[in-house]
């Protein structure tokens, strides 16, 4: 029966039943973790042969990858990322293990040197603002907060950020310098931006000439199903209207091979790429070319990447379906409660009734189940309606995941009934 259709006495009976179930979880002294989107051991194992060696340390252009040289990455790694990210190889810089580091550096570079050659550094401007689609990625928000940049919430929709609002801010306020985007299988909703949304981003006419779209394409090849979402190429769309420097794209192999031991890339227009390299040449002699060579030797080409990612999908799909089945079976009677059903990526978003997320989180924590903090998917950690929980089903084994989700749905029911009884 729907909770809203229950009498007070019926709700009290239901609450007592759920609390008895919850007490049984407490007695088990569980220690389960669904806090971060980490690959599990089976996923890591499918890349282990990458470290069995490479045929030669010499890249295809004759560079000895054991030595200094090639600031922007070896040719074959640039070609591989170019195929993955749908951009010319000459517009790719291949870097170290972390795209998050590249995003931090890009904000820092803009603060210190400006976002293009000759631009006024952001730190010398009176006020800096960033648009933040919500719910969104907590580490994006942490970067901008670290630099004291004002963050503005932009509601997410299944088509992407509310573009009417984006255009209004970007095209009228010169203090708006950027927007965070995870365009395919967004973190945490799992939405993929529609063709129309990508086209509108590519055609933005910012009031600030140093505005940039931070296009974090973290899940570009992370499909769970054959009928995968398709993301329009922002490079092609921006290039077509002479606006290719409006975006800076970031990606890595962190969830393709080994998190923390992969390679990353930046893609943008020529003006941006040249400016970034002009700073990089002082910042570093170059990144790990042997690791680039290992990755290319292992993944080979875009077809190799797709085949490899199908193996990842076979491991992850049952985990996502475990969570979604539990939500459908256990949470459908709760008022104002819904969840996303992504075709890829690493997360599911659970939307509870207002002011129930924090209570659900605390109940889970007390029962030994760690989730991403309630509020983490909003700037400053403040979910104004206290509704959103980011669910990361990838790391636990399926048996542990089932148990963790059982605790979660029990906690959500208790939190919801308590609110209704008030």
C-alpha positions in Angstrom: 0.0 0.0 0.0 1.2 3.5 -0.8 2.4 5.3 2.4 0.3 8.3 1.7 -2.8 6.1 1.8 -2.0 4.6 5.2 -3.6 5.7 8.4 -1.5 6.9 11.3 -1.9 3.5 13.0 -0.9 1.7 9.8 2.2 3.9 9.5 3.2 3.2 13.1 2.9 -0.6 12.5 5.0 -0.3 9.3 7.6 1.7 11.2 7.8 -0.9 14.0 8.3 -3.6 11.4 11.0 -1.7 9.6 12.8 -0.9 12.8 12.8 -4.5 13.8 14.5 -5.3 10.4 16.9 -2.4 11.0 17.8 -3.7 14.5 18.7 -7.1 12.9 21.2 -5.2 10.6 22.7 -3.4 13.6 23.3 -6.7 15.3 25.3 -8.0 12.4 27.9 -5.2 12.8 28.2 -4.7 9.0 31.0 -2.9 7.3 29.9 -2.2 3.7 30.9 0.7 1.4 29.0 2.2 -1.5 30.6 5.7 -1.1 32.8 6.1 -4.2 32.6 4.9 -7.8 35.5 2.5 -7.7 36.0 -0.5 -10.1 36.0 -3.8 -8.3 38.8 -6.4 -8.3 37.3 -8.3 -11.3 37.4 -5.1 -13.4 41.0 -4.5 -12.4 42.0 -8.0 -13.3 40.9 -7.6 -16.9 43.7 -5.1 -17.4 46.5 -6.9 -15.6 48.2 -8.0 -18.8 48.9 -4.4 -19.7 52.0 -4.7 -17.4 53.4 -7.8 -19.0 55.7 -5.5 -21.1 55.8 -3.7 -24.4 57.5 -4.9 -27.5 59.7 -1.8 -27.8 60.2 1.4 -25.9 60.4 3.3 -29.2 57.2 5.1 -30.3 55.9 5.1 -33.8 57.6 8.5 -34.6 61.0 7.2 -33.3 60.9 8.7 -29.8 62.6 6.7 -27.1 59.9 6.7 -24.4 62.4 6.0 -21.7 63.9 9.4 -22.1 62.8 13.1 -22.0 60.8 14.6 -24.8 57.3 15.0 -26.2 55.6 17.4 -23.8 52.1 16.7 -25.2 52.3 12.9 -25.4 53.3 10.2 -27.8 51.7 10.2 -31.3 49.8 6.9 -30.9 48.3 7.9 -27.5 47.1 11.1 -29.0 45.5 9.2 -31.9 43.8 6.8 -29.4 42.3 9.6 -27.4 41.4 11.4 -30.6 39.3 8.5 -31.7 37.7 8.1 -28.2 36.9 11.8 -27.9 36.0 12.5 -31.5 38.6 15.3 -32.2 41.8 15.6 -34.3 44.9 14.3 -32.8 46.6 17.7 -33.1 44.0 19.0 -30.6 44.9 16.4 -28.0 47.4 16.7 -25.1 48.1 13.4 -23.3 49.1 13.7 -19.7 49.5 11.7 -16.5 47.2 9.5 -14.5 44.5 12.0 -13.4 41.9 14.1 -15.3 40.9 15.6 -12.0 44.4 17.0 -11.7 44.1 18.5 -15.2 40.8 20.2 -14.2 42.4 21.6 -11.0 45.4 22.8 -13.1 43.1 24.5 -15.6 41.3 26.4 -12.9 44.6 27.3 -11.3 46.1 28.4 -14.6 43.1 30.6 -15.3 43.4 32.1 -11.8 47.1 32.9 -12.2 47.6 33.5 -15.9 44.1 33.9 -17.4 42.2 31.4 -19.5 44.0 32.4 -22.8 47.1 34.3 -23.8 46.7 37.9 -22.8 43.6 37.4 -20.7 43.3 39.0 -17.3 43.9 36.4 -14.6 40.8 35.5 -12.8 42.4 36.3 -9.4 42.7 39.9 -10.6 39.1 40.3 -11.5 36.6 41.5 -8.9 34.2 38.5 -8.9 34.3 35.0 -10.4 31.3 32.7 -10.7 30.9 29.1 -12.0 27.7 27.4 -13.0 27.2 24.0 -11.3 24.6 21.5 -12.7 23.0 19.8 -9.7 23.1 17.2 -8.6 26.7 17.0 -9.7 30.2 15.8 -9.0 31.4 16.7 -5.6 35.1 17.0 -6.6 34.2 19.6 -9.2 32.6 21.7 -6.6 35.6 21.2 -4.2 37.9 22.6 -6.9 35.9 25.8 -7.4 35.3 26.2 -3.6 39.1 25.8 -3.0 39.8 28.8 -5.2 37.0 30.9 -3.6 34.9 30.9 -6.8 31.2 31.5 -6.3 29.0 28.6 -7.4 25.6 28.9 -8.8 23.2 25.9 -9.0 21.8 24.9 -12.4 19.1 22.2 -12.3 19.8 19.0 -14.2 17.2 17.5 -16.5 17.3 14.2 -18.5 18.4 16.3 -21.5 21.3 17.9 -19.5 21.5 21.2 -17.6 18.7 23.7 -17.9 20.0 25.5 -21.0 17.6 28.4 -20.7 19.2 29.2 -17.4 22.7 28.5 -18.6 22.3 30.9 -21.6 20.8 33.6 -19.4 23.7 33.5 -17.0 26.5 33.0 -19.5 25.3 35.6 -22.0 24.4 38.3 -19.6 26.9 38.1 -16.7 30.6 38.7 -17.4 31.5 37.3 -14.0 30.4 33.8 -15.1 33.7 32.2 -16.2 32.8 28.5 -16.5 30.4 25.6 -16.1 31.1 22.0 -15.0 29.7 19.4 -17.3 29.8 15.6 -17.3 28.0 15.2 -20.7 27.7 11.4 -20.9 26.2 9.4 -18.1 26.5 12.4 -15.8 27.7 12.0 -12.2 25.4 11.2 -10.4 22.2 11.0 -12.5 23.6 9.0 -15.4 22.0 11.4 -17.9 23.5 12.0 -21.4 23.2 15.5 -22.9 20.8 15.6 -25.8 22.0 16.7 -29.3 20.1 20.0 -28.8 21.9 20.6 -25.4 25.3 20.0 -27.0 24.5 22.3 -29.9 23.4 25.1 -27.5 26.6 24.7 -25.5 28.7 24.9 -28.7 26.8 28.1 -29.8 27.0 30.0 -26.5 28.0 33.6 -26.8 29.4 34.5 -23.4 29.5 38.0 -22.0 33.0 37.1 -20.7 35.5 36.3 -23.4 37.4 34.2 -20.9 34.5 31.9 -20.2 35.1 28.2 -20.7 33.0 25.0 -20.6 34.7 22.4 -18.5 33.6 19.2 -20.4 34.5 16.3 -18.1 33.9 13.4 -20.5 34.7 10.8 -17.8 32.3 8.1 -19.0 32.5 8.5 -22.8 33.0 4.7 -23.4 31.4 3.4 -20.2 28.3 1.8 -21.6 26.3 -0.9 -19.8 24.1 -2.0 -22.7 24.3 -2.4 -26.5 21.6 0.3 -27.0 24.0 2.8 -25.4 23.4 6.6 -25.2 25.0 8.6 -28.0 26.7 11.9 -27.3 27.1 14.5 -30.0 30.7 15.7 -30.5 31.1 19.1 -29.0 34.3 19.6 -30.9 32.5 19.2 -34.3 29.6 21.4 -33.2 31.8 24.1 -31.8 34.2 24.0 -34.8 31.2 24.3 -37.2 30.4 27.7 -35.7 33.9 28.9 -35.2 33.7 28.5 -31.4 36.1 25.6 -30.8 37.9 27.4 -28.0 34.8 27.7 -25.8 35.3 24.3 -24.3 38.1 22.3 -22.7 37.5 18.6 -22.6 39.0 16.2 -20.1 39.1 12.4 -20.0 41.2 9.5 -18.7 41.6 5.8 -18.6 41.0 5.7 -14.8 38.0 3.4 -15.1 39.2 1.7 -18.3 42.4 0.3 -17.0 43.7 1.1 -13.5 42.6 4.1 -11.4 45.6 6.1 -10.4 47.8 4.4 -13.0 46.2 5.4 -16.2 46.7 8.3 -18.7 44.6 11.4 -19.2 43.9 13.9 -22.0 42.9 17.4 -22.7 41.0 18.3 -26.0 40.2 21.8 -27.1 40.6 24.4 -29.9 44.1 25.2 -31.2 44.3 28.6 -29.3 43.6 26.9 -26.0 45.9 23.9 -26.7 48.8 26.3 -27.6 48.3 28.3 -24.5 48.1 25.3 -22.2 51.3 23.9 -23.7 53.1 27.3 -23.2 52.5 26.9 -19.5 53.1 23.2 -19.4 56.6 23.6 -20.8 57.6 25.4 -17.7 55.5 23.2 -15.4 56.8 19.8 -16.5 59.4 18.1 -18.8 56.7 15.7 -19.8 54.5 12.9 -18.6 55.1 9.1 -18.4 55.5 8.1 -22.0 56.2 4.4 -21.1 52.7 4.3 -19.5 51.2 5.8 -22.6 53.0 3.2 -24.7 51.7 0.4 -22.4 48.2 1.6 -22.7 48.3 1.9 -26.5 50.0 -1.5 -26.8 47.2 -3.0 -24.6 44.1 -1.2 -25.9 45.5 -0.7 -29.5 42.6 1.3 -31.0 39.0 2.4 -30.6 37.7 -1.1 -31.4 40.0 -2.6 -28.8 38.7 0.0 -26.3 35.1 -0.9 -27.1 35.8 -4.7 -26.7 37.5 -4.0 -23.4 34.7 -1.9 -22.1 32.2 -4.7 -22.9 34.0 -6.8 -20.4 33.6 -4.1 -17.9 29.9 -3.8 -18.7 29.4 -7.6 -18.2 30.8 -7.2 -14.6 28.9 -4.0 -13.8 25.5 -4.6 -15.3 24.3 -7.2 -12.7 25.2 -4.7 -10.0 23.2 -1.9 -11.4 20.3 -4.2 -12.0 20.5 -5.5 -8.4 20.1 -1.9 -7.1 17.4 -0.9 -9.5 15.4 -4.1 -8.8 15.5 -3.5 -5.1 14.4 0.1 -5.5 11.5 -1.0 -7.7 10.4 -3.7 -5.3 10.9 -1.8 -2.1 10.6 1.9 -2.6 7.7 2.3 -5.1 5.2 3.0 -2.3 7.2 5.9 -0.8 5.9 9.4 -1.7 8.0 11.7 -3.9 10.6 8.9 -4.3 12.3 8.1 -7.6 15.6 7.0 -9.0 17.5 7.2 -12.3 18.0 4.3 -14.6 21.2 4.9 -16.5 22.5 3.0 -19.5 26.1 3.5 -18.4 28.5 5.4 -16.1 29.1 4.6 -12.5 26.2 6.0 -10.5 22.5 5.9 -9.8 20.7 8.8 -8.1 18.0 8.1 -5.5 15.6 11.0 -4.9 13.8 10.7 -1.6 11.0 12.7 -0.1 12.2 16.1 1.0 14.3 16.2 4.1 14.8 12.5 4.2 18.2 12.0 2.6 20.3 13.0 5.7 18.3 10.8 8.0 18.6 7.9 5.6 22.3 8.5 5.3 22.8 8.5 9.1 20.7 5.3 9.5 22.8 3.6 6.9 26.0 4.8 8.6 24.9 3.6 12.0 24.2 0.2 10.5 27.6 -0.1 8.9 26.8 1.0 5.3 28.9 3.9 4.0 27.3 6.1 1.3 28.4 9.3 -0.3 27.4 12.1 2.1 24.0 13.5 1.8 24.4 16.9 0.2 27.7 16.1 -1.4 26.2 16.4 -4.9 25.5 20.1 -4.4 27.9 23.1 -4.0 29.0 23.7 -0.4 27.5 20.3 0.5 24.0 21.8 0.8 21.1 20.0 -0.9 18.3 22.6 -0.4 15.6 19.9 -0.3 17.7 17.2 1.4 16.5 14.7 -1.2 19.4 13.3 -3.1 21.6 10.3 -2.4 24.3 9.2 -4.8 24.5 5.4 -5.1 27.7 3.8 -6.2 27.1 0.1 -6.9 30.4 -0.8 -8.7 32.8 -1.7 -5.9 31.1 -4.2 -3.6 30.7 -7.9 -4.7 27.1 -8.6 -5.6 26.3 -10.5 -2.4 27.6 -7.5 -0.3 25.8 -5.1 -2.6 22.5 -6.9 -2.0 22.9 -6.6 1.7 24.0 -2.9 1.5 20.9 -2.1 -0.6 18.7 -3.9 1.9 20.0 -1.7 4.6 19.5 1.4 2.4 15.9 0.7 1.5 15.0 -0.1 5.1 16.6 3.1 6.2 14.8 5.1 3.5 11.5 3.6 4.7 12.2 4.5 8.3 13.2 8.1 7.4 10.1 8.6 5.2 7.6 7.2 7.7 9.1 9.3 10.5 8.6 12.4 8.4 5.0 11.4 7.6 4.2 10.8 11.3 5.5 14.3 12.2 
